Amino acid sequence: MENARRVLKFADVTDDKGDWSGNVDFFVQTGDIIDRGDDTIALFAWMDQLRQQASAVGGTVLSHLGNHEYMNAIGDWRYVWESEIKTFGSVQRRQQMISKGFIGRSWAHNYTVTSRLPLHPHIGPPNTPFPSSHQINLLNANGTELESSVYYNDAEPLSHAALSFVHGGLSPTYQDLTPFPTKINELGKSLLKKLQDREQPPPYPPNPYPGLPEGTTHNESQLYGTNGPLWYRGWAQDDEETVCSEVESVLARTGTRRMVMGHTPDLEKIVSRCGGKIIIIDTGITPAYGGVLSALSVQYTLEPIGEAEEKQWTEKEVITALYPDRQDVLVGFVVYRSFYWVEKLMEAKGAAFELN
C-alpha cells in the first residue's frame, strides 16, 4: 500500500492525502493488485474511492483484471499470503469477498480485461469498439484477416490515435482480438460471472486444483490460456525482430498506435520496444518483488496553428517513464496535420490529454 501511494503521488494522480488530484484526465491500472501482500482489501477500496472521486470532477479510472485476479476467482491460491487471509478473517470470508462481496462486485462492474483509450474525443470515449459495426466486413469470406493497411482510413487520420491496455498482452494469433476491446471484455465478463456464481471450491493448495467452471466455453477457456490477454508474454520475451514484425498487425486491427501492458516485470525500468509501439510497465513495485517504483505518463495535445480557416493542426505526444529520482522520455513526436473536418475537432479549440 505504501509503495502504491508513493507512485500515485509522484505521478500526480493523487494529493498528499491519497485523494484524486484532478491533475490528470485518466488513471489506468493494469491488474494484479491481489497476491501482493496484506493490503488487498485496502488497495481495492482505495481504487474504488479514486474511481468515484475522479468521476465527480470529470476524470476517469480504468481498472483491469490480471491473471492473478482470475486465479483467485478460480480458487488457485498458490500465491496467496497466509497473513493476507487473516486480514479477511478466514478462507470462507475471503472467498465470499472476492465472489459476492465488495471486491467481487467491483471486479464485475468496474474492471475489464482490456481497454482501448482514444487520445482525442473525436474518435469516441474509452472502449469505443474498433472496427465499428459497419466495418466488420474487413474480414475475408474465408475468415482470415486482410493486410493491415485495410484498417486505416485516409479520411480519418486519427482513427488509430489510441492506446491499448491489458495485463498480459494481445497476441497476434489470439482469435478473439476484434472487435476490440468489446469481444475480449465480453468473454472476460462471462467467465468471471461463472466463476463467481458457482459454489466456491476449496482453494488450491492444499486441495485439488478446481479448474474452470462447468459450462466454460472454448472461447472463455482460450481467454485464460497462455495465448490469451491475461497470460501472453510474447511482446516481452520474444526477440526484437519478431515482435517488431508482428506488432503492426495487432495495432492495425485494434485501432491503436501503442500497446501498454504489465505481467512480465523488469525490476529496473519500464521497457519500450519497437519505437514505443510496445510498452511494458511492470517493474515489480510491491515489496514482494522489490523492483523500482515507476509510472507511465502520456501527454497528448492537438492544437490549431494560425487561423481556423487554414485547418492546420499540431499533434504532439510525449510518453515518459516516471521514477522517484528521474524521468525518462520514451516517445516524443510532433506531427503537423491538415484536417478538413476541423469543425469536429472541438471547434478549433484543440484538446489536451494526460494519462498516468
Residue pairs with C-beta under 8 A, 6 or more apart in sequence:
1 37
1 39
1 42
1 43
1 46
3 285
3 286
3 287
3 293
4 39
4 43
4 46
4 285
5 14
5 18
6 293
6 324
7 285
7 293
7 294
7 295
8 14
8 18
8 27
8 295
8 356
9 15
9 16
9 18
10 293
10 295
10 322
10 324
11 24
11 295
11 297
11 322
11 356
12 21
12 23
12 24
12 356
13 20
13 21
13 23
13 24
13 27
13 50
13 295
13 356
14 20
14 21
14 50
15 21
18 46
19 49
19 50
19 53
20 50
20 53
20 54
20 57
20 59
22 57
22 59
23 354
24 59
24 354
24 355
24 356
25 59
25 60
25 352
25 353
25 354
25 355
26 59
26 60
26 61
26 62
26 117
26 126
26 353
26 354
26 355
26 356
27 50
27 54
27 59
27 60
27 61
27 62
27 355
27 356
28 61
28 62
28 64
28 115
28 117
28 165
28 260
28 355
28 356
29 47
29 61
29 62
29 63
29 64
30 64
30 66
30 165
30 166
30 167
30 260
30 261
30 262
30 263
30 281
30 282
31 64
31 65
31 66
31 67
31 68
31 69
31 167
31 262
31 263
32 66
32 67
32 68
32 69
32 167
32 262
32 263
33 40
33 43
33 44
33 47
33 66
33 69
34 40
34 68
34 69
34 72
34 98
35 68
35 71
35 72
35 79
35 80
35 81
36 286
36 288
37 81
37 84
37 286
37 287
37 288
38 81
38 83
38 84
38 87
40 84
40 87
40 103
41 87
41 88
41 97
41 103
44 102
44 103
44 106
45 102
47 61
47 63
47 106
48 102
48 106
48 110
50 61
51 61
51 63
51 110
53 59
54 60
54 61
55 61
60 126
62 112
62 115
62 117
62 126
62 165
63 110
63 111
63 112
64 111
64 112
64 113
64 114
64 115
64 165
64 166
64 167
65 107
65 111
65 112
65 113
65 167
65 188
65 192
65 230
66 167
66 168
66 230
66 262
66 263
67 167
67 168
67 224
67 230
67 231
67 263
68 79
69 107
69 111
70 191
70 192
70 195
70 224
70 230
71 77
71 78
71 79
72 80
72 98
73 98
73 99
73 104
73 107
73 192
73 195
73 196
74 195
74 210
74 211
74 212
75 200
75 201
75 202
75 203
75 204
75 209
75 210
76 203
76 204
76 209
76 210
77 203
77 204
77 205
78 204
78 205
80 203
85 91
85 94
88 94
88 97
91 203
95 200
95 203
96 200
97 103
97 104
98 104
98 107
99 195
99 196
99 200
100 196
104 196
107 192
107 196
108 189
108 192
108 193
108 196
112 127
112 181
112 185
112 188
112 189
113 166
113 167
113 181
113 184
113 185
113 187
113 188
113 223
113 229
113 230
114 164
114 165
114 166
114 170
114 180
114 181
114 184
114 185
114 188
114 229
115 126
115 127
115 164
115 165
115 166
115 181
116 126
116 127
116 128
116 129
116 130
116 162
116 163
116 164
116 180
116 181
116 254
116 255
116 256
117 126
117 127
117 162
117 163
117 164
117 165
117 355
118 124
118 125
118 126
118 128
118 161
118 162
119 158
119 161
119 162
119 163
119 298
119 300
119 317
119 353
120 158
120 161
120 300
120 302
120 345
120 351
120 353
121 346
121 351
122 158
122 344
122 345
122 346
123 156
123 158
123 159
123 161
123 162
123 255
127 181
127 182
127 185
129 179
129 180
129 181
129 182
130 159
130 162
130 178
130 179
130 180
130 254
130 255
130 256
131 138
131 151
131 178
131 179
131 255
132 179
133 179
136 179
138 145
138 146
138 150
138 151
139 145
139 146
140 146
145 249
145 253
148 248
148 249
148 251
148 252
148 253
149 252
150 252
151 159
151 160
151 252
151 253
151 255
152 159
152 160
152 252
153 159
157 337
157 339
159 255
160 251
160 252
160 255
160 256
160 257
161 257
161 315
162 255
162 256
162 257
163 256
163 257
163 258
163 259
163 260
163 298
163 355
164 170
164 180
164 181
164 254
164 256
164 258
164 259
164 260
165 260
165 261
166 229
166 259
166 260
166 261
167 229
167 230
167 261
167 262
167 263
168 228
168 229
168 230
168 231
168 232
168 233
168 261
168 262
168 263
169 229
169 232
169 233
169 234
169 235
169 236
169 259
169 261
169 263
170 177
170 180
170 229
170 232
170 250
170 254
170 259
170 261
171 177
171 227
171 228
171 229
171 232
171 234
172 234
172 246
172 247
172 249
172 250
173 227
174 222
174 227
174 228
174 229
174 232
175 219
175 222
176 183
176 184
176 187
176 219
176 222
176 223
177 183
177 184
177 250
177 253
177 254
178 253
178 254
180 253
180 254
180 255
180 256
181 254
184 223
184 229
187 219
187 220
187 223
188 223
190 217
190 220
191 212
191 216
191 220
191 223
191 224
194 212
194 213
194 215
194 216
194 220
195 212
195 213
198 213
198 214
201 207
201 210
202 210
204 210
212 220
212 221
212 224
222 228
223 229
223 230
224 230
224 231
225 231
226 232
231 263
232 263
233 263
233 264
234 242
234 243
234 246
235 243
235 247
235 259
235 261
235 273
235 278
235 280
236 261
236 263
236 264
236 271
236 280
237 264
240 273
240 274
243 273
243 274
243 278
244 273
244 274
244 277
247 259
247 274
247 277
247 278
248 277
250 259
251 257
251 258
251 259
251 277
257 277
258 276
258 277
258 278
258 279
258 319
258 331
259 277
259 278
259 279
260 279
260 281
260 296
261 278
261 279
261 280
261 281
261 282
262 280
262 281
262 282
263 280
263 282
264 280
264 282
265 282
265 283
265 284
265 289
265 291
266 280
266 282
266 283
266 291
267 283
267 284
267 289
267 290
267 291
267 292
268 283
268 291
268 292
269 283
269 292
269 294
269 321
269 328
270 279
270 280
270 281
270 283
270 294
270 296
270 321
270 328
270 330
271 279
271 280
272 278
272 279
272 280
272 319
272 321
272 330
272 331
273 279
273 280
275 331
276 319
276 330
276 331
279 296
279 319
279 330
281 294
281 295
281 296
283 291
283 292
283 293
283 294
284 290
284 291
284 292
285 291
285 292
285 293
285 294
292 323
293 323
293 324
294 321
294 322
294 323
295 321
295 322
295 356
296 319
296 320
296 321
296 322
296 355
296 356
297 318
297 319
297 320
297 321
297 322
297 327
297 354
297 355
297 356
298 317
298 318
298 319
298 353
298 354
298 355
298 356
299 316
299 317
299 318
299 319
299 320
299 352
299 353
299 354
299 355
300 315
300 316
300 317
300 318
300 351
300 352
300 353
300 354
300 355
301 314
301 315
301 316
301 350
301 351
301 352
301 353
302 313
302 314
302 315
302 316
302 345
302 350
302 351
303 313
303 314
303 316
303 350
303 351
304 312
304 313
304 314
304 342
304 348
304 349
304 350
305 312
305 313
305 314
305 336
306 312
308 342
308 348
311 338
311 339
311 340
311 342
312 336
312 337
312 338
313 336
313 337
313 338
313 339
313 342
313 345
313 350
314 334
314 335
314 336
314 337
315 334
315 335
315 336
315 337
316 333
316 334
316 335
317 331
317 332
317 333
318 329
318 331
318 332
319 329
319 330
319 331
319 332
320 327
320 328
320 329
320 330
321 327
321 328
321 329
321 330
322 356
339 345
342 348
345 351
